C-alpha cells in the first residue's frame, strides 16, 4: 500500500531460495519484483551456484527489474567453518532430524548450515529482515543465519507444496516456532499443518498467513476468443506426481469421440522417456507433442492459442500450480484434479472443472464434455478471469506480505 512505501524503503531484505535464476522461477521473480515496487530493498541468496544461462527463463520485464535493483549472491559453504556455540545445539538437532528423511538430506542440511553461518559472519548488521522461499533448505539457511547473528533480525518463510511441506519436513516445526511469520499458499496447507502438528498447531496458528502467489494481470490480457478449437494444453515438469501419464490414457479414450483433438505437453523431466513410450503404445504419435521445457514467453503463446488447459495432478505434489492462475487470467478454461489447493484455485468448481485425482475415466469424460461445449468454455473463461482479479493480482496480494513484514520488524 502507498502509505507503507516510505517505511518499506528503509527495510533491506535478505531473500533465501534454492536456485535463482532457474527454469521454474517465474512466481518467485514476480514476488521479488512486487517487493521492489513496494519500496523494499531486496537481495537474493540462492543455495546453489548461479547459472547465468537460466536468466532466459525469467520473464524479460521481471529479469531486467531484478538485475538492476537487486543483487543475486551465491555464498559457498566452503571451506567449512566451526559451528558457533550459539547455534551448535540447533545444528545438531537439524542434522539428527534430517537423517529420518534419507541419506541426502543431512548432507544438504549441513551444506546450508555452513552457508547460514558464513552468511551471518559476512553480512552481520546489513539486513533488517530474513525471508525464505521455501520451508525446506532455504528456511534452514535463513534460520541458521538468524541464530548466528549477534542481533535480532526477524525471520519468516513460505510453505508451498511437495518439496517443502508434504514430505521431508526437516526441523519444520522448530522453524515455524522460531519464525515471525509463515506464509502458506492455500487453506489446504493450513489444514495440512494442523494434521501434521495437532498438539502444537494452536501455539503457532496466529502467525500463519494464507498468501496467494500472484500474477501481474496487466501482462495477462483476457483473451477468450480466437483460440484453436481442438488443442488441449498441459504444462509442468515431467514427474509422475503431475499425472501426465494418466492424461495420455484419458486423452486416448477421449480421442475416439473427438478424433481431431490434439494434445501439447510443455515441460521436461525424468518421466519423459516413459511418456514417449506411452505415446507410441497408445498410437498417439500424430496427436501428441512433447515440446520440452520452453521459456515463459513461448509457454504463454501456447496458453493463448489452446482450447483448454488440463492439470491432472496425482496425489500431494502440487499445491497451487501457477499455470492454472495464468490460464484463468488469460481466459483459458481449466480442468484440474480435486487435490491440495487446486479446488481453491478453481473456486470449488465455479470457474473450472474438477475431477477426482487419478480417475482416468472421469478425466476423459470431462475432456470430451468441455471440448465439445463452446458455451461452457466461455462461461468458465469469464468466471476464471473474475476470480483471478479477485484472488491472484500480485499488486493486491503483495500488500499482505508487505504489511506482515513491516509489523514483525
C-alpha positions as CSV (number, residue, x, y, z in Angstrom):
1,X,0.0,0.0,0.0
2,X,1.2,3.5,-0.8
3,X,1.4,4.7,2.8
4,X,3.8,1.8,3.6
5,X,6.3,2.7,0.9
6,X,8.3,5.2,2.9
7,X,8.7,2.6,5.7
8,X,9.5,-0.2,3.2
9,X,12.1,2.0,1.6
10,X,14.2,1.8,4.8
11,X,13.9,-2.1,5.0
12,X,16.6,-4.3,3.5
13,X,15.5,-7.9,2.9
14,X,17.8,-10.9,2.5
15,X,15.8,-13.4,0.5
16,X,16.9,-17.0,0.6
17,X,15.9,-19.6,-2.1
18,X,17.0,-22.8,-3.6
19,X,18.0,-21.6,-7.1
20,X,17.7,-18.3,-8.9
21,X,17.6,-17.8,-11.7
22,X,16.1,-21.2,-12.6
23,X,13.9,-22.9,-15.1
24,X,11.0,-22.7,-12.7
25,X,11.2,-19.3,-11.0
26,X,8.5,-17.1,-12.6
27,X,6.3,-16.8,-9.5
28,X,9.4,-16.1,-7.3
29,X,10.5,-13.4,-9.7
30,X,7.0,-11.8,-9.6
31,X,7.1,-11.5,-5.8
32,X,10.6,-10.1,-5.9
33,X,9.5,-7.5,-8.4
34,X,6.5,-6.7,-6.4
35,X,8.5,-6.2,-3.2
36,X,10.8,-3.9,-5.0
37,X,7.8,-1.9,-6.3
38,X,6.7,-1.6,-2.7
39,X,10.0,0.1,-1.9
40,X,11.9,-2.7,-0.1
41,X,15.5,-3.3,-0.9
42,X,15.9,-7.0,-1.8
43,X,19.0,-9.1,-2.3
44,X,18.7,-12.8,-3.2
45,X,20.8,-15.6,-1.8
46,X,20.4,-18.9,-3.7
47,X,21.6,-22.1,-2.2
48,X,23.0,-23.4,-5.4
49,X,25.6,-21.6,-7.7
50,X,24.1,-19.1,-10.1
51,X,23.6,-20.3,-13.7
52,X,23.7,-17.3,-16.0
53,X,22.0,-19.3,-18.8
54,X,18.9,-19.7,-16.7
55,X,18.1,-15.9,-16.8
56,X,16.4,-16.7,-20.1
57,X,13.6,-18.5,-18.2
58,X,12.8,-15.4,-16.1
59,X,10.2,-13.2,-18.0
60,X,12.0,-10.3,-19.6
61,X,10.4,-7.4,-17.7
62,X,11.0,-9.1,-14.4
63,X,14.5,-10.1,-15.3
64,X,15.6,-6.5,-16.0
65,X,14.0,-5.1,-12.9
66,X,15.7,-7.6,-10.7
67,X,19.1,-7.3,-12.3
68,X,19.1,-3.6,-12.0
69,X,17.7,-3.3,-8.4
70,X,18.8,-6.5,-6.6
71,X,22.0,-8.4,-6.0
72,X,21.9,-12.2,-6.6
73,X,24.7,-13.6,-4.5
74,X,25.7,-17.2,-4.2
75,X,27.5,-17.7,-0.9
76,X,29.5,-21.0,-0.9
77,X,29.8,-23.1,2.2
78,X,33.5,-24.0,1.6
79,X,35.8,-24.1,3.4
80,X,33.7,-25.4,6.3
81,X,33.6,-23.2,9.4
82,X,33.4,-24.1,13.0
83,X,29.9,-24.2,14.4
84,X,29.4,-21.3,16.8
85,X,28.3,-22.2,20.2
86,X,25.1,-20.0,19.8
87,X,23.8,-22.4,17.1
88,X,25.6,-25.6,17.9
89,X,22.6,-27.3,19.6
90,X,20.3,-26.2,16.8
91,X,22.6,-27.6,14.1
92,X,22.9,-30.9,16.0
93,X,19.1,-31.2,16.1
94,X,18.7,-30.2,12.4
95,X,21.2,-33.0,11.3
96,X,19.6,-35.6,13.6
97,X,16.2,-34.8,12.3
98,X,17.2,-34.8,8.7
99,X,18.5,-38.4,8.9
100,X,14.9,-39.5,9.3
101,X,14.2,-38.5,5.7
102,X,17.0,-40.3,3.9
103,X,20.8,-40.2,3.1
104,X,21.0,-37.0,1.0
105,X,19.0,-34.8,3.5
106,X,21.7,-34.5,6.2
107,X,24.3,-33.7,3.6
108,X,22.1,-31.0,2.1
109,X,21.3,-29.7,5.6
110,X,24.9,-29.4,6.6
111,X,25.6,-27.6,3.3
112,X,23.1,-24.9,4.1
113,X,24.0,-24.8,7.7
114,X,27.5,-23.8,6.6
115,X,26.1,-21.2,4.2
116,X,24.0,-19.7,7.0
117,X,27.0,-19.4,9.4
118,X,29.2,-17.8,6.7
119,X,26.4,-15.5,5.6
120,X,25.9,-14.2,9.2
121,X,29.7,-13.6,9.5
122,X,29.8,-11.7,6.2
123,X,26.5,-9.7,6.4
124,X,26.0,-9.1,10.1
125,X,24.2,-5.8,10.5
126,X,23.4,-5.3,6.8
127,X,19.8,-6.6,6.6
128,X,16.7,-5.9,8.6
129,X,14.6,-8.9,7.6
130,X,15.3,-12.5,6.5
131,X,12.8,-14.2,4.2
132,X,13.0,-17.7,2.8
133,X,11.3,-19.3,-0.2
134,X,10.7,-22.2,0.9
135,X,10.3,-24.1,4.1
136,X,12.9,-26.7,3.5
137,X,16.6,-25.9,2.9
138,X,16.1,-22.2,2.2
139,X,14.4,-21.8,5.5
140,X,17.2,-23.8,7.3
141,X,19.7,-21.4,5.6
142,X,17.8,-18.4,7.0
143,X,17.2,-20.0,10.4
144,X,20.8,-20.7,11.0
145,X,21.8,-17.3,9.7
146,X,19.4,-15.6,12.1
147,X,20.6,-17.7,15.0
148,X,24.2,-16.8,14.2
149,X,23.7,-13.1,14.0
150,X,24.7,-11.0,17.1
151,X,21.4,-9.0,17.0
152,X,17.8,-10.0,16.5
153,X,16.5,-9.9,12.9
154,X,13.0,-11.2,12.1
155,X,12.9,-14.4,10.1
156,X,9.9,-15.6,8.0
157,X,9.4,-18.2,5.3
158,X,7.0,-19.6,2.8
159,X,5.5,-23.1,2.8
160,X,4.5,-24.3,-0.7
161,X,3.9,-27.9,-1.6
162,X,5.6,-31.4,-2.0
163,X,9.2,-30.3,-1.7
164,X,8.9,-28.3,1.5
165,X,5.7,-29.3,3.3
166,X,4.1,-32.6,2.2
167,X,7.4,-34.5,2.6
168,X,10.8,-34.1,4.2
169,X,9.6,-31.7,6.9
170,X,13.2,-31.3,8.3
171,X,13.1,-29.3,11.5
172,X,9.9,-27.7,10.2
173,X,8.0,-27.4,13.5
174,X,11.1,-25.7,15.1
175,X,11.5,-23.3,12.2
176,X,7.8,-22.4,12.4
177,X,8.1,-21.7,16.2
178,X,11.2,-19.6,15.7
179,X,9.7,-17.5,12.8
180,X,8.0,-14.2,13.0
181,X,5.5,-15.3,10.3
182,X,4.8,-18.2,7.9
183,X,3.2,-17.6,4.6
184,X,1.5,-20.6,3.0
185,X,-0.2,-20.6,-0.4
186,X,-3.6,-22.1,0.3
187,X,-6.1,-23.0,3.0
188,X,-5.4,-26.7,2.3
189,X,-1.8,-26.2,3.6
190,X,-3.1,-24.7,6.9
191,X,-5.2,-27.8,7.4
192,X,-2.3,-30.0,6.5
193,X,-0.2,-28.3,9.2
194,X,-3.0,-28.8,11.7
195,X,-3.0,-32.5,10.9
196,X,0.9,-32.7,10.9
197,X,1.2,-31.0,14.3
198,X,-2.1,-31.4,16.2
199,X,-0.5,-30.9,19.6
200,X,1.3,-27.6,18.8
201,X,-0.7,-26.1,16.0
202,X,-2.6,-23.7,18.3
203,X,0.7,-22.3,19.5
204,X,1.6,-21.0,16.1
205,X,-1.7,-20.7,14.2
206,X,-1.8,-16.9,14.6
207,X,1.5,-16.5,12.7
208,X,0.2,-18.4,9.7
209,X,-0.8,-16.3,6.7
210,X,-2.5,-17.5,3.5
211,X,-0.7,-15.7,0.8
212,X,-1.6,-16.3,-2.9
213,X,1.4,-16.1,-5.1
214,X,0.1,-13.5,-7.5
215,X,0.4,-12.7,-11.2
216,X,0.7,-9.4,-13.0
217,X,-2.8,-9.2,-14.6
218,X,-1.6,-6.4,-17.0
219,X,0.7,-9.0,-18.6
220,X,-2.1,-11.5,-18.9
221,X,-4.9,-9.9,-21.0
222,X,-8.2,-11.6,-21.1
223,X,-8.3,-13.5,-24.5
224,X,-11.2,-16.0,-24.6
225,X,-11.7,-15.6,-28.3
226,X,-9.7,-16.7,-31.3
227,X,-8.5,-20.0,-29.8
228,X,-7.9,-23.2,-31.7
229,X,-10.9,-25.5,-31.4
230,X,-9.0,-28.8,-31.0
231,X,-6.0,-28.3,-28.8
232,X,-5.5,-29.4,-25.2
233,X,-2.5,-28.0,-23.3
234,X,-0.7,-29.4,-20.2
235,X,2.2,-27.6,-18.6
236,X,4.6,-28.8,-15.9
237,X,7.7,-30.7,-15.0
238,X,7.5,-34.3,-16.2
239,X,7.3,-36.1,-12.9
240,X,4.8,-38.9,-12.0
241,X,3.0,-36.7,-9.5
242,X,2.0,-34.3,-12.3
243,X,-0.2,-37.1,-13.7
244,X,0.7,-36.6,-17.3
245,X,0.8,-40.4,-17.9
246,X,-2.8,-40.6,-16.8
247,X,-3.6,-37.7,-19.1
248,X,-2.3,-39.7,-22.0
249,X,-4.6,-42.6,-21.2
250,X,-7.6,-40.2,-20.7
251,X,-6.7,-38.4,-24.0
252,X,-6.6,-41.7,-25.8
253,X,-10.1,-42.6,-24.6
254,X,-11.4,-39.1,-25.5
255,X,-9.9,-39.3,-29.0
256,X,-12.4,-41.9,-30.0
257,X,-15.1,-39.3,-29.6
258,X,-13.2,-36.3,-30.9
259,X,-10.7,-37.7,-33.4
260,X,-9.3,-34.3,-34.5
261,X,-8.2,-33.4,-30.9
262,X,-4.5,-32.6,-30.2
263,X,-2.5,-32.6,-27.0
264,X,0.5,-30.4,-26.3
265,X,2.6,-31.2,-23.2
266,X,5.1,-28.5,-22.2
267,X,7.8,-29.4,-19.8
268,X,10.8,-31.7,-19.2
269,X,11.8,-34.1,-16.5
270,X,12.6,-37.8,-15.6
271,X,9.2,-39.2,-16.9
272,X,9.9,-38.0,-20.4
273,X,11.0,-41.4,-21.7
274,X,8.0,-43.2,-20.1
275,X,5.6,-40.6,-21.7
276,X,7.3,-41.1,-25.1
277,X,6.8,-44.9,-24.7
278,X,3.1,-44.4,-23.7
279,X,2.5,-42.2,-26.8
280,X,3.8,-44.9,-29.0
281,X,1.9,-47.7,-27.2
282,X,-1.3,-45.8,-27.3
283,X,-0.7,-44.9,-31.0
284,X,-0.9,-41.2,-30.4
285,X,2.3,-40.1,-32.3
286,X,0.3,-37.9,-34.7
287,X,-1.9,-36.4,-31.9
288,X,0.5,-35.6,-29.0
289,X,3.5,-33.2,-28.9
290,X,6.1,-33.1,-26.1
291,X,7.7,-29.7,-26.5
292,X,10.3,-30.0,-23.8
293,X,11.0,-27.1,-21.5
294,X,10.2,-23.7,-23.0
295,X,10.8,-20.1,-22.0
296,X,7.9,-18.3,-20.3
297,X,7.0,-16.3,-23.3
298,X,6.6,-19.4,-25.5
299,X,4.5,-21.1,-22.9
300,X,2.3,-18.1,-22.8
301,X,1.8,-18.3,-26.6
302,X,0.6,-21.9,-26.2
303,X,-1.8,-20.8,-23.5
304,X,-3.2,-18.0,-25.7
305,X,-3.8,-20.4,-28.6
306,X,-5.1,-23.5,-26.9
307,X,-8.7,-24.6,-26.3
308,X,-8.4,-25.8,-22.7
309,X,-5.7,-26.5,-20.1
310,X,-5.7,-29.8,-18.2
311,X,-3.7,-30.2,-15.0
312,X,-4.1,-33.8,-13.8
313,X,-2.2,-33.7,-10.5
314,X,-1.8,-37.0,-8.8
315,X,-1.5,-37.0,-5.0
316,X,0.2,-34.5,-2.8
317,X,2.8,-32.9,-5.1
318,X,1.4,-29.6,-6.4
319,X,-0.4,-27.2,-4.1
320,X,-1.4,-24.3,-6.2
321,X,0.0,-24.6,-9.8
322,X,0.9,-21.2,-11.1
323,X,-0.1,-22.3,-14.7
324,X,-3.7,-22.6,-13.5
325,X,-3.7,-19.0,-12.3
326,X,-2.2,-17.8,-15.6
327,X,-4.8,-19.8,-17.5
328,X,-7.7,-18.3,-15.6
329,X,-6.3,-14.8,-16.2
330,X,-6.0,-15.4,-19.9
331,X,-9.4,-16.9,-20.4
332,X,-8.2,-20.4,-20.9
333,X,-10.7,-22.9,-19.4
334,X,-9.2,-25.4,-17.0
335,X,-9.8,-29.0,-15.9
336,X,-7.9,-29.8,-12.7
337,X,-7.7,-32.6,-10.1
338,X,-9.6,-32.1,-6.9
339,X,-6.4,-32.3,-4.8
340,X,-4.5,-30.0,-2.4
341,X,-5.1,-26.3,-3.3
342,X,-6.5,-26.8,-6.8
343,X,-10.1,-26.7,-5.7
344,X,-9.4,-23.3,-4.2
345,X,-7.8,-22.1,-7.4
346,X,-10.9,-23.1,-9.3
347,X,-13.3,-21.6,-6.7
348,X,-14.6,-25.1,-5.8
349,X,-15.5,-25.8,-9.4
350,X,-17.2,-22.5,-10.2
351,X,-14.5,-21.3,-12.6
352,X,-13.1,-24.6,-13.8
353,X,-13.9,-28.3,-14.0
354,X,-12.7,-30.5,-11.0
355,X,-12.2,-34.3,-11.5
356,X,-11.2,-36.9,-8.9
357,X,-7.4,-37.2,-8.8
358,X,-6.2,-40.3,-10.6
359,X,-9.6,-41.1,-12.2
360,X,-8.8,-41.7,-15.9
361,X,-12.4,-42.4,-16.9
362,X,-13.8,-39.2,-15.3
363,X,-10.9,-37.1,-16.7
364,X,-11.6,-38.4,-20.2
365,X,-15.3,-37.7,-19.9
366,X,-14.6,-34.1,-18.6
367,X,-12.2,-33.5,-21.6
368,X,-14.9,-34.6,-24.1
369,X,-17.6,-32.6,-22.5
370,X,-15.6,-29.4,-22.2
371,X,-14.0,-29.6,-25.7
372,X,-17.5,-30.1,-27.2
373,X,-19.2,-27.3,-25.3
374,X,-18.2,-23.9,-26.5
375,X,-20.8,-22.2,-24.3
376,X,-19.5,-23.8,-21.2
377,X,-15.9,-22.8,-22.1
378,X,-17.0,-19.2,-22.5
379,X,-18.7,-19.2,-19.1
380,X,-15.7,-20.7,-17.4
381,X,-13.4,-18.2,-19.1
382,X,-15.4,-15.3,-17.8
383,X,-15.7,-16.7,-14.3
384,X,-12.0,-17.6,-14.3
385,X,-10.9,-14.0,-15.2
386,X,-13.1,-12.6,-12.5
387,X,-11.7,-15.0,-9.9
388,X,-8.1,-14.2,-10.9
389,X,-8.8,-10.5,-10.5
390,X,-10.2,-11.1,-7.0
391,X,-7.6,-13.5,-5.7
392,X,-4.4,-13.6,-7.8
393,X,-3.5,-10.0,-8.6
394,X,0.1,-9.7,-7.4
395,X,-0.2,-5.9,-6.9
396,X,-3.0,-6.5,-4.4
397,X,-1.6,-9.6,-2.8
398,X,1.9,-8.2,-2.1
399,X,0.3,-5.7,0.3
400,X,-0.3,-8.7,2.7
401,X,3.3,-9.7,2.6
402,X,4.4,-6.1,2.9
403,X,2.2,-5.4,5.9
404,X,3.3,-8.6,7.7
405,X,7.0,-7.8,7.1
406,X,6.6,-4.2,8.5
407,X,4.6,-5.3,11.5
408,X,7.0,-8.0,12.5
409,X,10.1,-5.8,12.3
